[in-house]
Amino acid sequence: MNTPPLLHQRYAELKARLPLIAILRGLRPAEAVTIGQSLHDAGFLLWEVPLNSPDPLASITALRTAFPDVLVGAGTVLTPAQVRDVHAAGGQLIISPNADPAVIDETVRLGLISLPGILTPTEAFSALAHGAHGLKLFPAEQASPAVVKALLAVLPQGCDLFPVGGIAAGTMASWVQAGATGFGIGSSLYKPGKSAPAVREDAQAFAQAWAALRTA
């Protein structure tokens, strides 16, 4: 099964608007909609709930129900069974810290968006050969903008590459200049106990920093 055209088109549209993926590690279902509203207000429309969060599938379902215009999915997806669980919960994005071919294959079979984690050219080409729609460069702390530039020089033209790990609003410029598509934003955007107003403020700072880079 290929990715449904409408989902692929929606992913492309939202990525073009703001290619910043909110990583909501530790999100609880009871706060999911409130935190989601803060992100939505700031223009974030790609959301990831890592599976090592409390009851992540419930949060994914709640977010998909409350925000039908957003693409919501799971992170830290490590097995094909987890892909199926996320799909059943209404998730649309499958994001992993690694590039397991079985996980990518199941994601593509179910028609979801696949964004596996890679750090080397070998991992990157293997992931793309199995149908990945984009690549998560993880952990970005072990890479650099120079690595992004080198990878994109050999990867297929137009390949999406999202550095994840240690990204701050003030450090995006060099990665973007090297060709990064966007970023996954984790603890600097959300962490357990952070208030919804604080999440909104930081999300707005990231969105404004991205907008400034695109118009510079």
C-alpha positions as CSV (number, residue, x, y, z in Angstrom):
1,M,0.0,0.0,0.0
2,N,1.4,3.4,-0.9
3,T,0.9,6.5,1.1
4,P,-2.5,7.9,0.2
5,P,-2.1,10.9,-2.1
6,L,-4.1,13.2,0.1
7,L,-2.0,12.4,3.2
8,H,1.2,12.9,1.2
9,Q,-0.1,16.2,-0.2
10,R,-1.1,17.3,3.3
11,Y,2.4,16.5,4.7
12,A,4.0,18.5,1.8
13,E,1.7,21.4,2.5
14,L,2.3,21.6,6.2
15,K,6.0,21.1,5.8
16,A,6.1,24.0,3.4
17,R,4.3,26.2,5.9
18,L,6.4,25.4,9.0
19,P,8.8,22.3,8.8
20,L,9.2,22.2,12.6
21,I,8.1,18.9,14.2
22,A,7.0,19.3,17.9
23,I,8.4,16.4,19.9
24,L,6.1,16.0,22.9
25,R,8.0,13.5,25.0
26,G,6.3,13.0,28.4
27,L,2.9,14.4,27.3
28,R,0.0,13.2,29.3
29,P,-3.4,12.6,27.7
30,A,-5.1,15.0,30.2
31,E,-3.0,17.9,29.0
32,A,-2.7,16.9,25.3
33,V,-5.4,19.2,23.9
34,T,-4.3,22.2,26.0
35,I,-0.7,21.9,24.9
36,G,-1.8,21.2,21.4
37,Q,-3.7,24.4,21.3
38,S,-0.6,26.3,22.3
39,L,1.3,24.7,19.4
40,H,-1.5,25.3,17.0
41,D,-1.7,29.0,18.0
42,A,2.0,29.3,17.1
43,G,1.6,27.6,13.7
44,F,3.1,24.2,14.6
45,L,1.2,21.6,12.5
46,L,3.5,18.5,12.7
47,W,3.4,16.8,16.1
48,E,5.1,13.7,17.5
49,V,4.2,12.0,20.7
50,P,7.0,9.6,21.6
51,L,5.8,6.1,22.6
52,N,7.8,6.3,25.9
53,S,5.3,9.0,27.1
54,P,2.5,8.2,29.5
55,D,-0.4,6.5,27.5
56,P,0.9,7.9,24.2
57,L,-1.8,6.4,22.0
58,A,-4.5,8.1,24.0
59,S,-2.8,11.4,23.5
60,I,-2.4,10.8,19.8
61,T,-6.1,10.0,19.5
62,A,-7.1,13.1,21.5
63,L,-4.9,15.4,19.4
64,R,-6.2,13.9,16.1
65,T,-9.7,14.4,17.2
66,A,-9.3,18.0,18.5
67,F,-7.0,19.2,15.6
68,P,-8.0,17.5,12.3
69,D,-5.9,19.9,10.3
70,V,-2.7,18.8,12.1
71,L,-0.6,15.7,11.2
72,V,0.0,13.8,14.5
73,G,2.0,10.7,15.0
74,A,4.4,8.9,17.2
75,G,8.1,9.0,17.9
76,T,10.4,6.3,19.3
77,V,8.6,3.8,17.1
78,L,10.8,0.6,17.2
79,T,8.7,-2.3,16.0
80,P,6.1,-3.0,13.2
81,A,3.6,-3.8,16.0
82,Q,4.0,-0.3,17.3
83,V,3.4,1.1,13.8
84,R,0.1,-0.8,13.8
85,D,-0.8,0.5,17.2
86,V,-0.2,4.1,16.1
87,H,-2.2,3.6,13.0
88,A,-5.1,2.2,15.0
89,A,-5.0,5.3,17.2
90,G,-5.3,7.6,14.2
91,G,-1.6,8.5,14.0
92,Q,-0.2,9.6,10.6
93,L,3.5,10.1,11.2
94,I,5.9,7.3,12.2
95,I,9.2,8.7,13.5
96,S,12.0,6.6,14.9
97,P,15.5,7.1,16.3
98,N,16.8,4.4,13.9
99,A,16.2,3.1,10.4
100,D,14.7,-0.3,10.9
101,P,13.6,-1.6,7.5
102,A,10.8,-3.6,9.0
103,V,9.4,-0.5,10.7
104,I,9.7,1.5,7.5
105,D,8.1,-1.3,5.4
106,E,5.1,-1.5,7.8
107,T,4.7,2.3,7.8
108,V,4.6,2.4,4.0
109,R,2.2,-0.6,3.9
110,L,-0.2,1.1,6.1
111,G,-0.1,4.4,4.2
112,L,1.6,6.5,6.9
113,I,4.4,9.0,6.6
114,S,7.8,7.5,7.4
115,L,10.6,9.6,9.0
116,P,13.2,7.2,10.3
117,G,16.4,8.3,12.1
118,I,19.8,8.1,10.4
119,L,23.3,9.2,11.0
120,T,25.3,7.8,8.1
121,P,24.9,7.6,4.3
122,T,24.4,3.8,4.5
123,E,21.5,4.2,6.8
124,A,20.1,7.1,4.8
125,F,20.1,5.2,1.5
126,S,18.7,2.0,3.1
127,A,15.8,4.0,4.6
128,L,15.0,5.7,1.3
129,A,15.2,2.3,-0.6
130,H,12.5,1.0,1.8
131,G,10.2,4.0,1.1
132,A,11.0,6.6,3.8
133,H,9.4,10.0,3.0
134,G,12.2,11.9,4.8
135,L,15.0,11.4,7.2
136,K,15.6,12.4,10.8
137,L,19.3,13.2,11.4
138,F,19.7,11.9,15.0
139,P,21.3,12.7,17.2
140,A,22.2,16.1,15.7
141,E,24.7,16.7,18.5
142,Q,26.9,14.0,16.9
143,A,26.6,15.6,13.5
144,S,27.0,19.2,12.2
145,P,25.8,21.4,9.4
146,A,28.8,20.1,7.4
147,V,27.4,16.6,7.7
148,V,24.0,17.8,6.4
149,K,25.7,19.4,3.4
150,A,27.7,16.3,2.7
151,L,24.7,14.0,3.0
152,L,22.5,16.2,0.7
153,A,25.3,16.2,-1.9
154,V,24.8,12.5,-2.5
155,L,21.2,11.9,-1.5
156,P,18.4,12.2,-4.1
157,Q,17.5,15.8,-4.9
158,G,14.8,17.1,-2.7
159,C,15.3,14.6,0.1
160,D,13.9,15.9,3.4
161,L,16.5,16.0,6.2
162,F,15.4,17.0,9.7
163,P,18.2,17.5,12.3
164,V,16.9,16.5,15.8
165,G,18.7,16.9,19.1
166,G,19.9,20.0,20.8
167,I,18.2,22.4,18.4
168,A,17.5,25.9,19.7
169,A,15.8,28.9,18.0
170,G,19.1,30.7,17.8
171,T,21.1,27.8,16.3
172,M,19.0,26.9,13.3
173,A,20.7,29.2,10.8
174,S,23.8,27.3,10.0
175,W,21.8,24.1,9.6
176,V,19.4,25.8,7.2
177,Q,22.3,27.2,5.2
178,A,23.6,23.7,4.8
179,G,20.3,22.6,3.4
180,A,18.3,21.2,6.3
181,T,14.6,20.9,5.5
182,G,13.5,21.7,9.0
183,F,13.9,20.4,12.6
184,G,12.5,18.2,15.3
185,I,12.2,20.3,18.4
186,G,12.0,18.5,21.8
187,S,12.8,19.7,25.3
188,S,13.4,23.3,24.3
189,L,9.8,23.4,23.2
190,Y,8.0,21.0,25.6
191,K,8.9,19.0,28.6
192,P,6.8,17.5,31.4
193,G,5.5,20.2,33.8
194,K,5.9,23.0,31.3
195,S,2.8,25.3,31.2
196,A,0.7,25.8,28.1
197,P,1.5,29.6,28.0
198,A,5.3,28.8,28.2
199,V,4.9,26.3,25.4
200,R,3.1,28.8,23.3
201,E,5.8,31.5,23.9
202,D,8.6,29.1,23.0
203,A,6.8,27.8,20.0
204,Q,6.2,31.3,18.7
205,A,9.9,32.0,19.1
206,F,10.8,29.0,17.0
207,A,8.2,29.9,14.4
208,Q,9.5,33.5,14.2
209,A,13.1,32.4,14.0
210,W,12.2,30.1,11.1
211,A,10.3,32.9,9.3
212,A,13.2,35.2,9.7
213,L,15.6,32.6,8.2
214,R,13.3,32.1,5.2
215,T,13.1,35.8,4.4
216,A,16.8,36.6,5.1
